[in-house]
Amino acid sequence: MSIRQEPPAARADPSDSREMTRGRMLLAMVGTLLGIVLSALASTTILTSLPVMMNELGAGQTAYTWVITANLLTTTVSLAIWGKLCDLFSHTRLMFAAIGLFIVASLCAGLSATAEVLIGFRAVQGVGAGGLISVGSVLLADLVSPRERGKYAGVIGGVIGVGTMGGPVLGGLITDGLGWRWNFYLGIPFAFASVILLHRTLNLPSPRGSARIDWAGAVLVTASVGLAMTWVSVAGEMFPWWSWQSVAMVTASLGFAIVTIVVERRVSEPLIPLGLLTDPTISRVVVTNVSLGVTMLSVPAFMSQYFQISRGMSPSASGSMILAMSASTFLASTVLGQVISRTGRWKPWVIVGAAFLLSATVGLATLTTTTPLVLVGAYLVGVGIAVGTLMSNMQILAQNSAPPDKLGAATALPAFFRQLSGTLAVSVLGAMIATRVATASGAAGATRDTVPDVAELPEPVRQAVQTLYADIIGDLFLWCIPLAAAAFVATALLPNRALRTSTAVQQRAETLLPE
């Protein structure tokens, strides 16, 4: 990207980031962290309340899936847009815009009277969440160098992991105590706190470029991903999987994807800079993030159904089962962040994290109604260690390999693929559940496209439904094993590059100084 020269007074000195006191920097990081955690909680706090929510709104399995995927779709697409905006405009103002959008959408979602209205505002909320993730990650790069970022990114990654996978715990408690609508309301005060902290602490130079946003790319990506998710959500319900409608939707989705690649290769400033994928580190980070995204989003989403339907737990008890996963995420991320920051050695740890991801996925694929809960908890701990080890480190490695004028895009690209894979996984796996439940509904005594309340079913029917859901959810994780294996190979092949010791602000300033 071409960088337009600013007047001398507007330029940042390479030492500017050092002028911020440690206390002020920590407050800025707390403000940024609040925003990022809110985006993670937005996707997961409602997971344990979805069965209750769908029953109250009179909706079924298809709406259940779309309440999740509508938010994830807009989060995914907007990640790339926000990332490109970060290469052009003030990061602080972009963060304020994302928080504002998130607040309005959350309030409206909590007031929704129908599933259709709820899905719509969840989609809007996803746009704000995409900004919180993308802009927040770039702000962290502005404040701390890759080498030192491990100290903070470990804690931050742990908190994000806890927010992503521990959200069901909080959501279950909120649903049992206050009702499902408060899952949307309770984050609003923290969003305002984030704005106040960032307004009082941040005064960063704005990267200003002459490029325009690639809106054509945004439309094409939205069309391709949206069609794919619509197909997996309605196929088997509105029309057969093998039908002309399916062929038309899949063909159109692939067509938009091909056109997207052609357009992104030709425009001067693409929304998704495919050239970054030629970097061996970034390309392997993307592969790892694909598997990580599937695991991070599908495990909380469908394990909630496993615990509540197959094991007959309440929303809060279901959320508590994920607590071990959240705790292991936080501990692994925090401890490894400190170790990597002090030693500079990161590669052995990410390989270990990928090994945990693979082994835990294999374990989850064996779930039944009689699997000991201690063993289920061990599998979830393995997932937590994998997420805590990989998530923040993958982001740091991508940022460490990117030129300063492409930092926003390089930050958003792996996150885009992580969200995209998770979004499609929730859609595909949710559609598989809906289809198999619909096929077996006559024998099990359940209503088509209805999330059952097992406590109200007669004993023989309850056992049949519990076994059905346990078998389905166990089978779903079989499809995740090849992705986890690919992540293990990708981490093993990562180039062992040293972490930089300068912040993104310092690097950008150095590119503007006269030679």
Secondary structure, DSSP 8 states (H G I E B T S, - for coil): --B----GGGS--TTHHHHS-HHHHHHHHHHHHHHHHHHHHHHHTTTTTHHHHHHHHT--HHHHHHHHHHHHHHHHHHHHHHHHHHTTS-HHHHHHHHHHHHHHHHHHHHT--SHHHHHHHHHHHHHHHHHHHHHHHHHHHHHS-HHHHHHHHHHHHHHHHHHHHHHHHHHHHHHHHT-TTHHHHTTHHHHHHHHHHHHHH-------BS----HHHHHHHHHHHHHHHHHHHHBTTTB-SSSHHHHHHHHHHHHHHHHHHHHHHHSSS-SS-GGGGGSHHHHHHHHHHHHHHHHHHHHHHHHHHIIIIIS---HHHHHHHTHHHHHHHHHHHHHHHHHHHHH---HHHHHHHHHHHHHHHHHHTT--TTS-HHHHHHHHHHHHHHHHHHHHHHHHHHHHHS-GGGHHHHHHHHHHHHHHHHHHHHHHHHHHHHHHHHHHHHHHT--TT----GGGS-HHHHHHHHHHHHHHHHHHHHTTHHHHHHHHHHHHTS-------S-HHHHHHHHHS--
